[in-house]
Amino acid sequence: MNCATELLDRHVIEGRGERVCIRAPGLTWTYSDLKDKADRIAHVLVNEMGLIPGNRVLLRAPNNPMLAACWFAVIKAGGIAVATMPLLRAKELKAIIDIGQVSHALCDASLADDMREASQACPDMRWMRHFNYDGPDSLEHAMERFSPPFENVDTASDDICLLGFTSGTTGVPKATMHFHRDIMASCRCWPPHVLRAMPDDVFIGSPPLAFTFGLGGMLLFPMSIGASTVLLEKCSPPQLLDAIKEFGATVLFTAPTSYRTLAARGVELRRTPLRKCVSAGEALPASTRALWKEATGIELIDGIGATEMLHIFISADEANARPGATGLPVPGYRAEVVDDNDHEVPPGVVGKLRVKGPTGCRYLADDRQKSYVRNGWNYTGDAYMRDADGYFYYHARTDDMIISAGYNIASPEIEDALMLHPAVAECGVIGEPDEERGQIVKAFVVLRPGHVADETMVKTLQDFVKKTVAPYKYPRAVAFIEKLPRTQTGKLQRFKLHDFH
């Protein structure tokens, strides 16, 4: 099995080559167009850049059509795609090149500087081409020297085709390895059973293709059903809204923070054909779900996935969504909540989430494999509770549990409570060392314009939380800041809040 054959070539072979595949500002590609470009790039990789099956190819670009063509070219040629976040700097790229033993790179000219600096420090990086510019050494010029078709390498279903690097919120990045069959499994589990998109849908979203949430939502899932996708290099909420209107997007993938911002434009969104909205990347607060439904009339589809698992494994469709719940195990997956001795806990008790299914964690040369996979189960590092109906409720990352005076308090629960107050735009909650209690709950709050950051506001928020959740959970310390630290995929970096004072 070669997943490029399944996701791209199959549509052309079966007569759907003229269907629109990729849209971008000022550009539209059909499935035949994408196959033509990917075939030419694959020829360049093999015949001019010396690629042999199994070589790792660093891909570096914002979300754009050429990045998609490069991704498929690498897969067609039997290479291993190593896509990187556009915001990474040379030092971070060097770590990825070293860990992944990367030998080739295809890079957007707009990101050339950091790529060049990283490659100079990595002697194993032997081949590099830049695209989206007119130079004689550009990838586009090399593509003109070859013509389709390219005969896809006859890879095995359990050959590795993708290295997904974790976003590095815990320090040293980890490379997760995924097979051709994993790519196809991710297209056969969550999308048909939960998303249920149609071939005429137009997908759009903010996550980078280097983030497996984005790779699935922006490329793999639409192409698995012959739909089209909109790739945007810049997609802040205002830009996303403009593109939803311009391209008539019907399926949206973005993070909870983006949904909160977009909700203010609900009247405009109701005039678009948008019909399905997927939230992942971080926990979805019940308040955000309610806000979006009220603003747009659309029930959010929530889900939890992991780079280690490739994509979403617990979720619920619109009809079965419950406020505050992530959902049920996706068909193909099993999930349990267990205690420290790996015994399943009763409904209503918070424990560690573990899952198993057709995809799973395989770290490349990393001792952390032993703690993530045990006895065939993947331990995701999330604290969850399951109710009597089998729904799973997120509480925290297991390292985000605050133990204060013997009570276990989940950071996201306090964040949800604070977010219900009209003065709060964003917030992050951590445990701060305390002699008397071990830890106390400390909240970092970004206020909405027009509200004053003073002691009166501190007391207002503390009293509000006491009325919203159990009083012992209220933040005993509140600090006001202008901006929360987040990864480029929008995840709150709680560990960085420990550096704020």
N, C-alpha and C positions, 0 to 999 in steps of 0.2 A: 504494500500500500504506500502510495505517495499522496499526502494530503493535498498537495497542489493540484494533482489530477482530479481528486474528488471535489474540491471547492471551486476550481477555476476552469480547467480544461473540459470537464464533463459538460458544462453548460454550452460550450461552443460545439462540442461533438454532437450533443443532442439537439442542436438547432436553436439555441437561445443566445447565440453570440451577439445579436444586435440589441439585446436588452441593456438598459443603462445599468452600469455597475457602480461607478464612482462619480460623484459630483463634487466640485470645489468652485470657489469664486472664479468665474470666467472660463470654466473648463468642465467638459462632460466626457467620460470614457464609457464605452460599452464593455461587455465581457470580452469581446474579440480584441478591443483596443488594449485592455489590460494584459491579455494573454500575449499579444504581439510585443508589448514593452517588456514583460517578464521574460519571454523567450530570448529576446535580444540581449538583455542583461545577463541571463544565464550563459549565453554564448561568450560574452565578455569575461565573465568570471572564470569559465573553464578554459577558454582558448587564449586569453590574453593575461589573465591574472593567476593562472596555474592552480585553480581550485580543484581539489579532489574531494570525494564524499567524506564527510566527517570533519572537514575544516570548519572552524568557527568564524563567522562573518559579523563584525560589529556594524549595526545599522544606526544611523544617527540623523534625525530630522524631526521637525515638528510634523504633526499629522498632515500629510499631503499625498497626492496620487503617486508621486515617484517613490515615496517610502513604501507604499503598498506594493508597487511593482518590484522593488528590490527585495522585499520580504518573500514574495512568491518566487522570484528568480533563485534565491538562495535555496529554498525548499526544493525547487525543480532540479537543481544541480546536486542535490544530496548533501548540501551544506547544513550547518546549524546556525540559525538566526539568533543573534544576540542584540536585540533592540535596546536602546538606551534613552533615558529621559532627556529631553532637550536642554534642561537647566543644569545638567551635571557639568562640573568643571574638570579641568585636566587631571587633577589629583584623583578625583572619583573615577574618571574614565580609566586611569592607569590601573586602579585596583581591579576593575572589571576585566580589563585586558589580561592582567596577570592571572587572576583566578580562572578565567575562562580559556586561557591559552589561545587567545584570539590571533589569527594570522592575517586576516583580510578586513578591510573596512570600506563601506560605502557611506558617504557623508554629504549632507546638504551643504552647499557652499556657504550658507549663512552661519553655519556652526563650525567653520573650518579651523578657527584659531585654536580652540581648546583641543580639537582632535589632533592637530599638528603637534601641539606641545606634548600631548599624551603619547603619541606614537614615537616621538623622539626619545622618550624614556623607556620604550618597550622594544627591544631588539627583535622579538619574535613577530612583531607586526610588520609583515613584509610587503603587503600590497594595499594601496589606498586609491580610491577614485572619488571625485566630488561630482555632484549633480546639481541641477537647477542653476547652471551658469554656462556661458558660451565659449569658454576657453578651449583651445585645441586638445588639451588633455582631459576634457570633461567626459563623464560617463556617457552623455548624450552623443558626443562625437564618436566614441567607441561603438555605441549601439548601431550607428549608421553603417558600420563595416560588416554587419551580420544581418541575416534575414531569418525569419521564422520558417519552419517550426524548430523548437528545441525538443529533443527526445528526453523526457523526464527520466531521471535515474530511478531504477526499479528498487526503491528502498523497501526495507522490511517494515511491517507495522510497528515493531518495537525498536526501530532505529530512532535515535534522538534527532529531533529537528528544531528544538527550541531550548535556549537557556533563558529562563526568566529570573532576573535578579530582584531580590526583595528590596523594598524601598529604603532599607538601611536605617530605620528608626532605632535599631538596637545597636548600631555601631558598624562592625564589619559586614559588608553585604554578603549574602549567600546566593549561590547560583542554583536554581531549581531546574532539573532536567525533565523535559517532556517529549514523549514519543509521537510519531505520526498518528497512532491510534488514539492517543490522549486528545489530540486536536479534534478528531472526529467524535470521540465520546462526549467532549464538551458541547458539541453541536447537536448531539442526539438526546441529551438528558434534560437540562434546564430549558433550552429554547422551545421545543415542541410541547412540553408538558406545562410550562408556567407562562412563558412569554407569548407563545402562540401567534407569532407575527405571520404576515402573508407576503407572497412574492411581490405585490405591488406596494409594500411599505417602503418608506424612505427613512433610514436610520440616521441619527445625528447624536452628537454628544461631546463631552469635554475631556474624558480621560485619554492620555497619550496611548498610542499603540504599543509603547514599551511596557505599559502596565497591562497585565493580562485581562483585567476588567475591560480595558479599552480595546485590546486586540480582539476579544470575543465580540463585544458590543458593536464595534465600529467596522470590523472586517469579516471575521469568521462566520458570525451568526447570520448577517444579511446574505453573504455569499452562499451559505449552505442551502438557502431556499431560493436563490436567484433574485433577491431583492437588491436595492441600491443603498449606498451609504454616502453621507456628506462628510468630507474631511476638511476640517478647519485648522489653520495654523494657529490662530488666536481665538480663544473661545471663553472669554469672560462672560458673565450672565447677559450683559447688554448685547454682546456680539452673537451669543447663542440665540437670543430672542430674534435678532434681525435675520439670522440664517434660517431659523425655523420658519419664519414668514416668507423669506425669499425662495427657499427650496421646497416649501410645502411638506416639511418633515412630519412624520407620523409616529415615530418611535424615538424616545429620548433617553439617553444614558448620562447621568451626572450624579454628583454627590449631594448629600443633604444640605450643605451650606449654600450651594448653588440654587437648590429648589426654594430655600427660604428667600433668597434675593429675587428670584424670578416671580415668586408668588405676588409681589407688588404689581406685576404687569398682567395679572389674571385676565383682565378685560380683553387685552390684545391677544393673549394666548387662546381664549375661547373662540376667537375668530379664525384660528388656524385649524388645519386638519389633524393636529396632534391628538393621539388617542391612547398611547401607552407610554408610561414613564417609569423608568427603572432607577432605583437608588441603591448604591453599594459604595464600598470604599471606607465607610465608617458607619457606626450605629445610627439608625434613623429615629430621631425623637418623635414620640407620639404627637407632640405639638406641631412638628413640621408636616407630618402626614395630614393632620387636620387642616392646617393652614393651606396646603396645596389643594386639597379636596374642595375647600370652600372657595378658593380663588379660581380654580380651573374646572371643577366638576370631575376631575380625574383621580381615581384611587391609585396611589403609588404602589408599584411592585417592589418590595424590599427583598434583600438577599444578603447572605454572607458567603463570601468566597475567600480564597487565599491564593497567593502566587504559587505556594506549594501544591495546591490542589487544582490549579489552572483557572477554575472559574467557580460559579455559585453552586453550593451544595445544600443549602437550606434556604427556602423561599416560600412565598405564597402568591398566587395570582390575585387579581383584583377582587374576585368574588369571595375568596377565602381569607382575605387580609384581616388581621386583628390589630387594633392600636397597641403599639409597644412590642408586638411579637415579630420576630424575624420570619417565622413560618414553620413549615414542615420539611422533613428531608426530601430532597428532590428525587424523583424516581431514578433508581440506579445507585442511590447512596443510602447508608444506614448511619444513624447518629445516636449517641448516648451521652448522658451526663453522669459522671462518675466521681467518687471521692478520691482521696489521696492513695487509697489501696486498690484503686481501679474497680471498685464495686459500684454498680449502678445505684444512684440515689433515688428516693421516691419523688413523685411529682411535688413541685413547690419548694424543693431544696436546691440551693445553688451549688454547682460543682464544676468540674472541668469538662469541656466539650471534647468528644472524640468522634471521628468519622471514618468511614471506609467506603470505597466505591471504585468505579472504573479508572479514576485518576488518583494519584497519591504523591506523597513527597519523596523526591530523590534528590538530595543535595549532592553537588559535585565536590568530592573530597573534603567533607566537612564533618567534624565530630558531632555537630549538633543534630545530625541524622538520628543518633541513638535516642535523643530525648523527644524528637518529633514523632518518630514511628516506633511503636512498641506493640508486639504481638499482633501485627497486621493492622493496627489502628493508627490513624493520624491524630496527634494531640495538637490542636490548633493554637493553644495558648489563650483561649477565651473562656471566661466564666459564664455559664449559662444556667437557666432554670427551665425545666419542662413542665407544662401544666398537665392536668388530667386528660386533656384531649390530644396530647402529643405535640402541642405547639411549643416552639423553643423561644425563650426570651433572653436577650443579651443583657448581661450585667456589667461586665468589664473585661478588659484584658486581664489575665490572671495576675499580671504585675501592676495592674491599676486598682487593685483592691486596697482600700485604706482600712487598717485595723486600729480603731480608736476605742480605748477603754473596753477592749474585748469584743466590740461590735465590728462586724464586717460591713463596710460601706463601699459601694461601687461608685467610682467617679462619675460615669455617665448618668447615673440616676440623679445625682445632685445637679449635674449640668442640665438635664431635662427640666428639673424643677425650676432652676433659675431662668431658663429660656422662656418659661411661661410668663415671666414678668415683662410688661411692655417697655420697660427702660433698658432691657438687656438685648444687645445685638448679637453678641457671641460670648462664650465663656469656656474656661477650662478649669478642671478641679483636680487637685493632687493632695496627697497626704504630706504634712510637714511634721518633722520630728518634734515631740513635746515630752518633757520630763514626766509630767503627771499622767498623761493619757497614752503615751507611746507615740501616737500620731494625732494630729488634729486635721480636720478638713479645711483646706484653704482654696478659695475660689479666685481666679483671675478673670475679671469682667471687662468686656468692651461695651461701653454704654452707647445707646442710640443718641444722635444729635439732639440737643436741647435738654439733656439731663446732666445734673451736677454731680461730679465725683467727690462726695464729702462724707462725713461721718453719719449724717442723716440718711444718705442713700445706703450706706453699709447696713445700718439698723433696719431700714425698710426691706432690704433684700433678705437679711437674716430672718426677720419675722415672717416674710413671705414663704421662705423655704420651710420653716417650722409648721406652717399651715398646710403645706403641700405634701410633705413626706414626714416620716417619723421625726419628731423634734430633735432626737440625739444626732441626726444626720446633718444638721444645719452647719454652714461654713462658719467656724469660729474666727477665721481670718478672711478678709476680703481685700483684694488689691485691684485697683483700676489700671488697665493698660490700654494702649492705642490699637494693638494688633496682636493676634495669637500666632505662635509659631506653628506653621503647617508644612507638610511635605508638598512637593509640586503636584501631587495627585489630590491634595486637599485634606489629607489626614491630619488631625491634631497631633502635634508632637508633645505629649504631656511631659515626657522626660526633660524637655528643654525648659519647662516652667520652673523646674527646681533651681535654675540659674537666675530666675527673676527675684527681685527683692522688693 
